[in-house]
Amino acid sequence: MEQQVIIITGASSGFGKATAELLSEKGHTVYGLCRRDMPDGTIKYRQCDVRNREQIAAVVAEIAAKEGRIDVLVNNAGMGIGGALELATEEEIDLQMGTNFMGCVNMCQAVLPYMRKARQGKIINLSSIGGVMGLPYQGFYSASKFAIEGFTEALSAEVRRFGIRVCMVEPGDFATGFTGSRKNSQASLDDPDYGPVFKNSLAIIEKEENGGLKPEVLARRIVKLVEKKNPPLRNVVANLEQWLSTVIKRVLPGNTMVAILRDYYKS
């Protein structure tokens, strides 16, 4: 496989770090973007917040000037906020949607001019099983991932004629630092109606995540997508039970699927 120039967001931990390391081991030139300053090694780190368009433009321009091209963008940066939709604050909603969805949009808009000029490139967006079905008490996280699903599908149709391929990965539960870094709504925890149910639901979510697959499993799938000429638009990476849930979601009546989710998450 010819060496490629690859940008990965959220590369300091979890999926991003595992993917960056594996791609670097395979001889690709990997730039890892993250909010904190990290020293270069086999991965070339750049400090960048995906919500900051000016910062993104400067970093992408630097990479393009230095390397002469950008072959692949992996939009991995993301975070989660748990709580009742009714009680979410404007700041919580802005942070959730701004990081997960607008962060993806910002990065795509920054790299696409370079890819379009080269008439080649690949964009891999990280969605989630939470972008296939709305998870109770993770509603704005699901909303951000649903948005990525629609955005990715539309973008794939728009840029294919320029030789650019766009796809997404839909992970299930994985044992990463995501669980420990989730921000939970204090208003939801304190509310007499939502609080007890939210706590029960959160305990189930955290148990599933902590017992989930290792991030290297997802990293290996992303590497295959990077090296595949024409990757599938959607790529579910999950245990068998969660993979089956995405299949039955397509055929079950909406109310039935919601009932299953309510029962599973004790909501």
C-alpha positions as CSV (number, residue, x, y, z in Angstrom):
1,M,0.0,0.0,0.0
2,E,1.4,3.4,-1.0
3,Q,2.2,5.7,2.0
4,Q,-0.7,8.1,2.7
5,V,-0.9,11.4,4.5
6,I,-3.6,10.9,7.2
7,I,-5.2,13.3,9.6
8,I,-7.0,11.9,12.7
9,T,-8.9,14.0,15.2
10,G,-9.1,13.1,18.9
11,A,-5.9,11.3,18.6
12,S,-4.6,11.5,22.1
13,S,-6.6,8.6,23.5
14,G,-9.1,5.8,22.8
15,F,-10.1,5.1,19.2
16,G,-8.0,7.9,17.8
17,K,-4.8,7.0,19.5
18,A,-5.1,3.3,18.7
19,T,-5.9,4.0,15.0
20,A,-3.1,6.6,14.7
21,E,-0.6,4.1,16.2
22,L,-1.6,1.3,13.9
23,L,-1.6,3.4,10.7
24,S,1.8,4.8,11.7
25,E,3.2,1.2,12.2
26,K,2.0,0.5,8.6
27,G,4.2,3.3,7.3
28,H,1.6,6.0,6.7
29,T,2.3,9.6,7.6
30,V,-0.1,10.3,10.5
31,Y,-1.0,13.7,12.0
32,G,-2.9,13.4,15.2
33,L,-5.0,16.4,16.2
34,C,-6.0,16.9,19.9
35,R,-6.8,19.7,22.3
36,R,-3.7,19.2,24.5
37,D,-0.1,19.7,23.5
38,M,1.7,16.4,22.9
39,P,5.2,15.7,21.7
40,D,5.8,14.2,18.2
41,G,6.9,10.6,17.9
42,T,6.0,8.3,15.0
43,I,2.7,10.3,15.1
44,K,3.0,14.0,14.3
45,Y,0.7,15.8,16.9
46,R,-0.9,19.1,16.4
47,Q,-2.8,21.0,19.0
48,C,-6.3,21.8,17.6
49,D,-9.8,22.1,18.9
50,V,-12.3,20.9,16.2
51,R,-14.8,23.6,17.3
52,N,-12.2,26.3,16.3
53,R,-12.4,26.9,12.5
54,E,-9.5,29.3,12.4
55,Q,-7.3,26.8,14.3
56,I,-8.3,24.0,12.0
57,A,-7.7,26.0,8.8
58,A,-4.1,26.9,10.0
59,V,-3.3,23.3,10.9
60,V,-4.7,21.8,7.7
61,A,-2.9,24.4,5.6
62,E,0.4,23.6,7.4
63,I,0.0,19.9,6.8
64,A,-0.9,20.4,3.1
65,A,2.0,22.7,2.5
66,K,4.5,20.4,4.2
67,E,3.3,17.1,2.7
68,G,1.9,18.3,-0.6
69,R,-1.4,16.5,-0.2
70,I,-4.0,15.2,2.3
71,D,-5.1,11.7,1.4
72,V,-7.3,10.7,4.4
73,L,-9.3,12.4,7.1
74,V,-10.6,10.4,10.1
75,N,-13.1,12.4,12.1
76,N,-12.9,10.7,15.5
77,A,-13.1,13.6,18.0
78,G,-16.1,13.3,20.2
79,M,-17.6,13.4,23.7
80,G,-20.8,12.5,25.5
81,I,-23.2,14.3,27.8
82,G,-25.7,12.1,29.7
83,G,-29.1,13.4,31.0
84,A,-32.7,14.0,30.3
85,L,-33.3,15.9,27.1
86,E,-35.8,18.2,28.9
87,L,-33.2,19.4,31.4
88,A,-30.2,19.9,29.1
89,T,-28.8,23.4,29.2
90,E,-28.0,25.5,26.2
91,E,-24.3,25.2,27.1
92,E,-24.5,21.4,27.3
93,I,-26.3,21.1,24.0
94,D,-23.8,23.5,22.3
95,L,-20.9,21.5,23.6
96,Q,-22.3,18.2,22.5
97,M,-23.4,19.2,19.1
98,G,-20.4,21.5,18.5
99,T,-17.9,18.9,19.3
100,N,-19.4,15.8,17.7
101,F,-21.3,17.2,14.7
102,M,-19.9,20.6,13.9
103,G,-16.4,19.4,14.7
104,C,-16.8,16.8,11.9
105,V,-18.3,19.4,9.6
106,N,-15.5,21.9,10.3
107,M,-12.8,19.3,9.5
108,C,-14.5,18.2,6.3
109,Q,-14.9,21.7,5.0
110,A,-11.2,22.4,5.8
111,V,-9.7,19.4,3.9
112,L,-12.2,19.1,1.0
113,P,-10.6,21.9,-1.1
114,Y,-7.3,20.1,-1.0
115,M,-8.9,16.7,-1.9
116,R,-11.1,18.2,-4.6
117,K,-8.1,19.9,-6.2
118,A,-6.2,16.6,-6.2
119,R,-9.3,14.7,-7.4
120,Q,-8.8,12.1,-4.7
121,G,-9.2,11.5,-1.0
122,K,-11.1,9.6,1.6
123,I,-13.1,10.8,4.6
124,I,-14.0,8.4,7.5
125,N,-16.5,9.8,10.0
126,L,-17.1,8.2,13.4
127,S,-20.8,7.8,14.0
128,S,-22.1,5.3,16.6
129,I,-24.9,2.7,17.2
130,G,-26.3,5.7,19.0
131,G,-26.6,7.3,15.5
132,V,-28.7,4.4,14.4
133,M,-31.1,4.4,17.3
134,G,-31.9,7.1,19.9
135,L,-30.5,6.1,23.2
136,P,-32.5,7.2,26.3
137,Y,-30.6,9.7,28.5
138,Q,-28.0,10.0,25.8
139,G,-30.4,11.9,23.5
140,F,-28.1,14.8,22.4
141,Y,-25.2,12.4,21.9
142,S,-27.5,10.3,19.6
143,A,-28.7,13.5,17.9
144,S,-25.1,14.5,17.1
145,K,-24.5,11.0,15.6
146,F,-27.7,11.0,13.7
147,A,-26.6,14.3,12.2
148,I,-23.3,12.7,11.2
149,E,-25.2,9.9,9.5
150,G,-27.2,12.3,7.3
151,F,-24.2,14.5,6.7
152,T,-22.0,11.6,5.6
153,E,-24.6,10.1,3.3
154,A,-25.2,13.5,1.6
155,L,-21.5,14.3,1.4
156,S,-20.7,11.0,-0.2
157,A,-23.1,11.7,-3.0
158,E,-21.8,15.2,-3.5
159,V,-18.1,14.5,-3.7
160,R,-17.8,11.1,-5.3
161,R,-17.5,12.6,-8.8
162,F,-14.2,14.3,-7.6
163,G,-12.7,10.9,-6.7
164,I,-13.3,11.4,-3.0
165,R,-14.8,8.5,-1.0
166,V,-16.8,9.1,2.2
167,C,-17.9,6.5,4.7
168,M,-18.7,6.1,8.4
169,V,-18.0,3.7,11.2
170,E,-20.7,2.9,13.7
171,P,-19.1,1.5,16.9
172,G,-21.0,-0.3,19.6
173,D,-19.8,-0.4,23.2
174,F,-16.0,-0.2,23.6
175,A,-13.8,-0.1,26.7
176,T,-12.2,3.3,26.3
177,G,-11.7,6.5,28.3
178,F,-15.1,7.7,26.9
179,T,-17.0,6.3,29.9
180,G,-14.9,8.1,32.5
181,S,-14.9,11.4,30.6
182,R,-18.7,11.5,30.0
183,K,-20.3,14.6,31.5
184,N,-23.6,13.9,33.3
185,S,-26.3,16.5,33.9
186,Q,-26.5,17.4,37.5
187,A,-30.0,18.7,37.0
188,S,-31.0,15.3,35.7
189,L,-29.4,13.5,38.6
190,D,-31.1,15.8,41.1
191,D,-34.5,15.7,39.5
192,P,-37.1,13.6,41.5
193,D,-38.8,12.4,38.3
194,Y,-35.7,11.7,36.1
195,G,-33.0,11.2,38.6
196,P,-33.6,7.6,39.8
197,V,-34.3,6.3,36.3
198,F,-31.3,8.2,34.8
199,K,-29.0,6.6,37.5
200,N,-30.2,3.1,36.7
201,S,-29.9,3.7,32.9
202,L,-26.4,5.2,33.4
203,A,-25.3,2.1,35.4
204,I,-26.3,-0.1,32.5
205,I,-24.6,2.0,29.9
206,E,-21.4,2.2,31.9
207,K,-21.4,-1.6,32.5
208,E,-21.8,-2.3,28.8
209,E,-19.0,0.2,27.9
210,N,-16.5,-1.0,30.5
211,G,-17.1,-4.6,29.3
212,G,-17.0,-3.7,25.7
213,L,-14.5,-4.5,22.9
214,K,-11.0,-3.1,22.9
215,P,-10.3,0.0,20.8
216,E,-7.7,-1.9,18.8
217,V,-10.7,-3.8,17.2
218,L,-12.1,-0.6,15.8
219,A,-8.6,0.6,14.8
220,R,-8.1,-2.5,12.7
221,R,-11.4,-1.8,10.9
222,I,-10.5,1.8,10.2
223,V,-7.1,0.7,8.8
224,K,-9.0,-1.6,6.4
225,L,-11.2,1.2,5.3
226,V,-8.2,3.5,4.8
227,E,-6.6,0.8,2.5
228,K,-9.8,-0.1,0.7
229,K,-10.4,1.6,-2.6
230,N,-14.1,1.8,-2.4
231,P,-15.2,1.3,1.3
232,P,-18.9,0.6,2.2
233,L,-20.8,3.7,3.3
234,R,-21.8,2.2,6.7
235,N,-19.6,-0.1,8.8
236,V,-21.0,-1.4,12.1
237,V,-18.3,-2.6,14.6
238,A,-19.9,-4.2,17.6
239,N,-20.6,-7.4,19.4
240,L,-23.2,-9.8,17.9
241,E,-26.1,-8.6,20.0
242,Q,-25.5,-4.9,19.1
243,W,-24.9,-5.7,15.5
244,L,-28.2,-7.6,15.3
245,S,-30.0,-4.6,17.0
246,T,-29.0,-2.4,14.0
247,V,-30.4,-5.0,11.6
248,I,-33.8,-5.4,13.4
249,K,-34.0,-1.6,13.8
250,R,-34.6,-1.5,10.0
251,V,-37.6,-3.8,10.0
252,L,-39.3,-3.3,13.4
253,P,-42.1,-0.8,13.8
254,G,-40.9,2.4,15.5
255,N,-42.9,1.9,18.7
256,T,-41.7,-1.6,19.1
257,M,-38.0,-0.5,18.9
258,V,-38.6,2.2,21.4
259,A,-40.2,-0.3,23.8
260,I,-37.2,-2.6,23.4
261,L,-34.8,0.4,24.2
262,R,-36.9,1.4,27.2
263,D,-36.8,-2.1,28.6
264,Y,-33.1,-2.6,28.0
265,Y,-32.1,0.7,29.6
266,K,-34.8,0.5,32.3
267,S,-36.1,3.9,31.3
